[in-house]
């Protein structure tokens, strides 16, 4: 199942470019907002298996919003690929990697225009994003995938100047400018994925492939992340977990490279889909 946010309404993607409005197809039982769908995920998932599709209508990528637009929490994981930890100048973590928030005002859909902060060094980080489908506390690793509604693609866009300013790094602020958390194009349930623990992630900046990795190389894979996090944090339906980025970010390049105004970033995850961000200067808005 692919669940999309089309103009703020929950929709089931039927085929390429067509979808069914959930609220209308369910005679008002589910939706129209995405948040209420995640709050009743088990019942919705059962209904969606046999949902009527005769009223499917076309949509374009520009119509899509964030697949989970109102999470209570957005958690992100740093240094969760060995090569990325090395290029960032850190030892690979031996236990749970760093955890930080991305604030809700940074969340957006898959096709957006992003304003570059003045005086900053804006970087890219393609990531698999897990979407919670059931309230989760003290969940075992073996049960963890059962607590997810599914996954989506995400970009943990990062402004490195403020992120690395002292006396302690400002990870949350540096990664939470408006539009710095694009997600989408939709949520994909695990049964739709070729291998939920081994998906290819790529990021292409103005035609140059800058990241190309696989989720099998996560130091702490998705299920273990859920298990470790829920020892401390209660996760709620619709919450987002950015699981970490592979190597290839601009900060780790020699010479370093950062996003410039006029450039377009295309981020793709196998079995999920793509994001497309175009960047503009603050003065050029």
C-alpha positions as CSV (number, residue, x, y, z in Angstrom):
1,X,0.0,0.0,0.0
2,X,1.1,3.5,-0.8
3,X,-0.5,6.3,1.3
4,X,-0.2,9.8,0.0
5,X,-1.0,13.3,1.1
6,X,-2.8,15.0,-1.8
7,X,-3.7,18.6,-1.1
8,X,-3.9,17.8,2.6
9,X,-6.1,14.8,2.2
10,X,-5.3,11.1,2.7
11,X,-5.2,9.2,-0.6
12,X,-4.4,5.6,-1.6
13,X,-2.1,5.5,-4.7
14,X,-3.6,3.1,-7.1
15,X,-1.2,3.3,-10.0
16,X,1.4,5.8,-11.4
17,X,-0.2,9.2,-11.0
18,X,-3.7,8.1,-9.9
19,X,-5.1,7.8,-6.4
20,X,-8.4,7.4,-4.4
21,X,-9.5,9.9,-1.8
22,X,-9.6,7.9,1.5
23,X,-12.4,9.8,3.1
24,X,-14.7,9.5,0.1
25,X,-13.9,5.9,-0.6
26,X,-14.5,4.9,3.0
27,X,-17.8,6.8,3.3
28,X,-16.2,9.0,5.9
29,X,-14.8,6.3,8.2
30,X,-11.2,7.4,7.7
31,X,-9.6,10.7,7.0
32,X,-9.7,13.2,5.4
33,X,-6.6,14.2,7.4
34,X,-3.6,12.0,7.6
35,X,-3.2,12.3,11.4
36,X,-6.5,10.5,12.1
37,X,-5.5,7.7,9.7
38,X,-2.3,7.0,11.6
39,X,-4.2,7.1,14.9
40,X,-6.4,4.2,13.7
41,X,-3.7,2.5,11.6
42,X,-4.6,-1.1,12.2
43,X,-8.3,-0.7,11.2
44,X,-7.3,1.5,8.2
45,X,-4.7,-1.0,7.0
46,X,-7.3,-3.8,7.0
47,X,-9.8,-1.6,5.2
48,X,-7.3,-0.5,2.6
49,X,-6.6,-4.1,1.5
50,X,-10.0,-4.2,-0.2
51,X,-10.6,-0.5,-0.7
52,X,-12.6,0.5,-3.8
53,X,-10.5,2.0,-6.6
54,X,-13.0,2.8,-9.3
55,X,-13.0,6.5,-8.3
56,X,-9.2,7.0,-8.8
57,X,-8.3,10.4,-10.1
58,X,-5.0,11.7,-11.5
59,X,-2.5,13.8,-9.5
60,X,0.9,15.4,-10.1
61,X,4.0,15.3,-7.8
62,X,3.5,19.0,-7.0
63,X,0.1,18.1,-5.4
64,X,1.8,15.9,-2.7
65,X,2.4,17.0,0.8
66,X,4.3,15.2,3.6
67,X,3.0,11.7,4.1
68,X,2.8,12.3,7.8
69,X,2.3,16.1,8.1
70,X,1.5,16.4,11.9
71,X,3.9,14.1,13.8
72,X,4.2,14.7,17.5
73,X,7.9,14.0,17.2
74,X,10.6,14.0,14.5
75,X,13.7,12.1,15.7
76,X,16.8,11.9,13.6
77,X,19.9,9.7,13.9
78,X,23.4,10.8,13.2
79,X,26.5,8.9,12.2
80,X,24.6,5.7,11.5
81,X,26.8,4.6,8.5
82,X,30.5,3.9,9.2
83,X,31.8,5.8,6.1
84,X,29.7,8.8,6.9
85,X,31.0,8.9,10.5
86,X,34.6,8.7,9.1
87,X,34.0,11.5,6.6
88,X,32.5,13.7,9.4
89,X,35.6,13.2,11.5
90,X,34.0,10.9,14.2
91,X,34.5,7.4,15.3
92,X,31.7,5.0,14.3
93,X,29.4,4.7,17.3
94,X,29.5,1.3,19.1
95,X,26.1,1.7,20.7
96,X,23.1,4.0,19.9
97,X,24.3,6.8,17.6
98,X,23.5,10.4,18.3
99,X,19.8,11.3,18.4
100,X,18.5,14.8,17.7
101,X,15.2,16.5,16.8
102,X,14.2,18.1,13.6
103,X,11.5,20.7,14.4
104,X,8.0,20.5,12.8
105,X,8.4,23.8,11.0
106,X,11.1,22.2,8.8
107,X,8.7,19.5,7.5
108,X,7.6,19.6,3.9
109,X,6.4,17.4,1.0
110,X,8.5,15.9,-1.8
111,X,8.6,18.6,-4.4
112,X,9.6,22.0,-3.0
113,X,11.6,25.2,-3.3
114,X,14.0,25.7,-0.4
115,X,15.5,29.0,0.6
116,X,19.2,28.9,1.4
117,X,20.1,30.5,4.8
118,X,22.3,33.6,4.3
119,X,25.9,33.1,5.3
120,X,25.5,29.3,5.7
121,X,26.8,26.1,4.2
122,X,23.8,24.0,3.3
123,X,24.4,20.3,2.9
124,X,22.4,17.2,1.8
125,X,21.7,13.9,3.6
126,X,19.4,11.4,2.0
127,X,17.7,9.1,4.5
128,X,15.2,6.3,4.9
129,X,12.4,7.6,7.2
130,X,10.4,5.3,9.4
131,X,6.8,6.3,10.2
132,X,5.2,5.0,13.4
133,X,1.9,3.2,13.2
134,X,1.3,2.2,16.8
135,X,2.2,3.7,20.2
136,X,5.5,2.2,21.0
137,X,7.2,1.9,24.4
138,X,9.8,-0.7,25.4
139,X,9.4,-2.5,22.1
140,X,11.6,-5.5,21.3
141,X,13.8,-5.6,18.2
142,X,11.9,-8.7,17.0
143,X,8.5,-6.8,17.2
144,X,9.7,-3.4,16.0
145,X,8.7,-3.5,12.3
146,X,5.2,-4.4,13.4
147,X,5.0,-0.9,15.1
148,X,5.7,0.9,11.8
149,X,3.1,2.1,9.4
150,X,5.8,2.1,6.8
151,X,8.6,4.1,5.4
152,X,9.2,7.1,3.2
153,X,12.1,9.0,1.7
154,X,13.6,12.0,3.5
155,X,16.3,14.6,3.2
156,X,18.0,15.8,6.4
157,X,19.1,19.1,4.9
158,X,21.7,20.6,7.1
159,X,23.1,24.1,7.5
160,X,26.6,23.3,8.8
161,X,27.7,26.7,10.2
162,X,25.1,26.9,12.9
163,X,25.1,23.1,13.3
164,X,28.7,23.0,14.3
165,X,28.9,26.3,16.2
166,X,30.0,26.0,19.8
167,X,30.3,25.6,22.6
168,X,28.2,22.5,21.8
169,X,26.8,21.6,18.3
170,X,23.4,22.9,17.4
171,X,22.1,19.9,15.5
172,X,18.4,20.6,16.0
173,X,18.7,24.2,14.8
174,X,21.1,23.6,12.0
175,X,18.7,21.0,10.5
176,X,15.4,22.8,11.0
177,X,15.2,25.8,8.7
178,X,12.0,25.9,6.7
179,X,11.9,23.1,4.1
180,X,14.9,21.3,5.6
181,X,12.9,18.1,6.2
182,X,11.2,17.1,2.8
183,X,9.6,13.7,2.9
184,X,7.7,11.6,0.5
185,X,6.5,11.0,-2.1
186,X,4.3,8.8,0.0
187,X,4.3,6.2,2.7
188,X,5.1,2.6,1.6
189,X,4.1,-0.3,3.7
190,X,6.9,-2.9,4.4
191,X,5.2,-5.6,2.3
192,X,5.6,-3.4,-0.8
193,X,9.4,-3.2,-0.5
194,X,11.8,-5.5,-2.3
195,X,13.8,-6.0,1.0
196,X,12.9,-3.7,3.9
197,X,16.4,-4.0,5.4
198,X,18.3,-3.5,2.1
199,X,17.2,-0.5,0.1
200,X,19.3,1.7,-2.2
201,X,19.5,5.4,-1.4
202,X,20.9,8.0,-3.9
203,X,21.2,11.8,-4.0
204,X,21.9,13.6,-7.2
205,X,22.9,17.3,-7.1
206,X,22.6,19.0,-10.5
207,X,23.3,15.8,-12.3
208,X,26.2,14.7,-10.1
209,X,25.5,11.6,-8.0
210,X,26.8,12.7,-4.6
211,X,25.4,9.8,-2.4
212,X,24.8,6.1,-3.3
213,X,24.4,3.8,-0.4
214,X,22.3,0.9,0.9
215,X,20.3,0.6,4.2
216,X,21.9,-2.8,4.9
217,X,25.0,-0.8,5.9
218,X,23.2,1.0,8.8
219,X,25.3,0.5,11.9
220,X,22.0,0.2,13.9
221,X,19.3,-1.0,11.6
222,X,15.7,0.2,11.8
223,X,14.3,-2.5,14.1
224,X,17.1,-2.0,16.6
225,X,16.7,1.8,16.5
226,X,13.1,1.4,17.4
227,X,13.9,-1.0,20.3
228,X,16.7,1.3,21.7
229,X,14.7,4.5,21.4
230,X,11.6,3.1,23.0
231,X,13.5,2.2,26.1
232,X,13.5,6.0,26.7
233,X,11.0,7.7,24.4
234,X,7.4,6.8,23.7
235,X,6.8,7.0,20.0
236,X,3.3,7.9,18.7
237,X,1.3,7.1,15.5
238,X,2.6,9.4,12.8
239,X,6.0,10.1,14.4
240,X,9.0,10.2,12.1
241,X,12.4,8.7,12.5
242,X,15.2,9.8,10.1
243,X,17.5,6.8,10.3
244,X,20.8,8.2,9.1
245,X,22.6,9.0,5.9
246,X,25.4,7.2,4.0
247,X,28.7,8.8,2.9
248,X,29.0,11.5,0.3
249,X,27.8,14.7,2.1
250,X,29.4,18.0,1.1
251,X,31.0,18.5,4.5
252,X,33.2,15.4,4.0
253,X,34.4,16.3,0.5
254,X,37.9,17.6,-0.3
255,X,37.3,20.4,-1.1
256,X,34.1,20.7,0.7
257,X,31.0,21.4,-1.5
258,X,27.7,23.0,-0.5
259,X,24.4,23.7,-2.2
260,X,24.3,26.8,-4.4
261,X,21.3,28.8,-5.4
262,X,19.8,27.5,-8.6
263,X,20.8,23.9,-8.0
264,X,18.3,21.0,-7.8
265,X,18.7,18.0,-5.5
266,X,17.0,14.7,-6.4
267,X,16.9,12.0,-3.7
268,X,15.6,8.5,-4.4
269,X,15.0,5.4,-2.3
270,X,14.5,2.1,-4.0
271,X,10.9,0.9,-3.8
272,X,9.7,4.2,-2.3
273,X,10.3,7.1,-4.8
274,X,12.0,10.4,-5.2
275,X,12.2,13.9,-3.7
276,X,13.0,17.0,-5.7
277,X,14.3,20.2,-4.1
278,X,15.2,23.4,-5.9
279,X,17.3,25.9,-3.9
280,X,17.0,29.7,-4.1
281,X,18.9,32.5,-2.5
282,X,17.1,34.3,0.4
283,X,17.5,37.6,-1.5
284,X,16.0,36.0,-4.6
285,X,12.6,35.1,-3.2
